[in-house]
Amino acid sequence: MCGIVGYVGKLGDGERAREVVMGGLARLEYRGYDSAGIALVSDDRDRVATAKKAGKLANLSAELEANPLPEGTAAIGHTRWATHGPPTDTNAHPHLALGGRIAIIHNGIIENHAELRTELAATGINFLSDTDTEVAGHLLGSLVASGMSLPDAMRATARRLEGAFTLLAVDATDPQTVVGARRNSPLVVGLGEGENYLGSDVVAFIEHTRTALELKQDEVVTITPDEVIVTDAHSEVVEREPYHVDWDAAAAEKGGFDSFMDKEIHDQPSAVADTLRGRVDERGRLKLDEGIVDEYILKSVDKIIIIACGTAAYAGQVARYAIEHWTRVPVEVELAHEFRYRDPIVSVKTLVVAVSQSGETMDTIMAVRHAQQQGATVIGIVNAQGSTIAREADAVLYTRAGPEIAVASTKAFLAQITAGYLLGIYLAELRGNKFPDEIDALLRELDEIPAKIQRVLDTSEPIREVARSMANEQTVLFLGRHVGFPVAMEGALKLKELAYIHAEGFAAGELKHGPIALVEQDQPVFVVVPSPRGRESLHSKVLSNVQEVRARGARTLVIAEEGDAVAADHAAHVFYVPSAPVLMTPLLSVIPLQIFALELAAAKGYDVDQPRNLAKSVTVE
Ligand code: F6R
């Protein structure tokens, strides 16, 4: 939530600081789009130049066209997802302190802001905004005024703050320095030649450098054109090895599609294929990416808890069916924000699997920490390299979906299911639940999925057409059983997020226990029909549920396996997906539902990449 960019370069290239920061903000806008702002250190040694505007980044760009900023060497930029105070020009970041000499931007929530505000107001400081950020700015300003250097003042400020923050600041008197600090919110450093970068995410600077440094909890970083100095909370310099970012700028472009979301839906064959690639070690065993978990621990695990939020939690629910089936270990799936407040039963024999695209979802981070405090082993299934969950988990299995820019998750969902399956296969192999030939067969089934996804994409026109004809619907229901149940919930979530249509996903069997009261004449109901080749009873039970809603006037839209003629008999519209073993079907059946939501939202004229009120990584609890 909130995107942050910082840049410092050499003197004499005056436009670059503004261009780099505006470019970075454009790439980070998915993190929040309530307002945007930029601060730039120019030749004016008294005051940092700023511009900020409520609304999307385009408003800030227009403002800069109308009132250009002077040239400068250091700049910071922010795109906001509002927490404290409505999205107005005044509450937009940057916030100024020390009469405009210091500018600060912030991602996160400062929990003790009220107490600090009272303390600072008593010294005569006048607050202009409703934000918690301005408090941090004035605290920093007062420490600089007392004679501290900007990095020292940043460390002292960070020590006074409670909660979550990434802070970046510049000082008009020091035109070639940007200082940053982080606790519980992301900040990465990009290493350039004669210039350096800061960003909430590597996409902020990926078009300029693919060499990055991660910052750990409570570290402060100072960047100048030629130097990056990282210190811990005690001012000790920390040596950090840079890492290479696997993907390039093109991966973060629309690639000819109208939206990032459409592009990311089409990235799904490679997201799954890349997640599967290279997973077998020299002994022929599956392997995790980073970190080591003692095999003895994994063999003695007696419970698995998958923690995640939103779409990632639905991926976890899908994975649960497979992991439980293959390993015979009980698997629970829990929303991360509920997990630690429930006083869950967790022990050293519990394996917690944290699923997160961003690796920065605060609810999931806090659940990971809670589980670790109880002695559990934590494996992360994470997309963003070097993110907090990837770092804090005992081991990581990366989903290699590439950057997911559209706020609503699509390719990460498929990659998360794939990684969850790999983990299930890995555990089944390790614990001896499956013979090697069974493991090979499962891996072969997974290997066939990318080509099948491609076929779903290649035949998506009918669902697009139906979606366009349904732009005026008020409510859409989604039904599924077994692995089709989380798929139904994910389909409903996509429609809510993108098209702002009331949508509910139900377990098909639950319908008659209440929700069927919602069904009236012409009510659209999507049904994810299981394969007729799976457990026969499952197929016929879901078709009975279809009959129940049809009898009450529902218009049924059925996702079924190719060749399932019976399903077609029960449907106003049928959308076929290639046949696959039952546990693999969610990787196919969710795709028409993603496309449906995308197309319907586009037909309504909505911004499918940046739906209202949302932000890509939810870095506040
Ligand atoms: C829905 C969506 C969210 C995320 C959730 C978790 O389309 O994107 O529900 O899945 O906020 O985010 P990550 O996976 O980053 O932890």
Residues whose N, C-alpha, C, O or C-beta is under 5 A from the ligand:
A	BS01	F6R	C309 G310 T311 A312 V355 S356 Q357 S358 G359 T361 V407 A408 S409 K616 V618
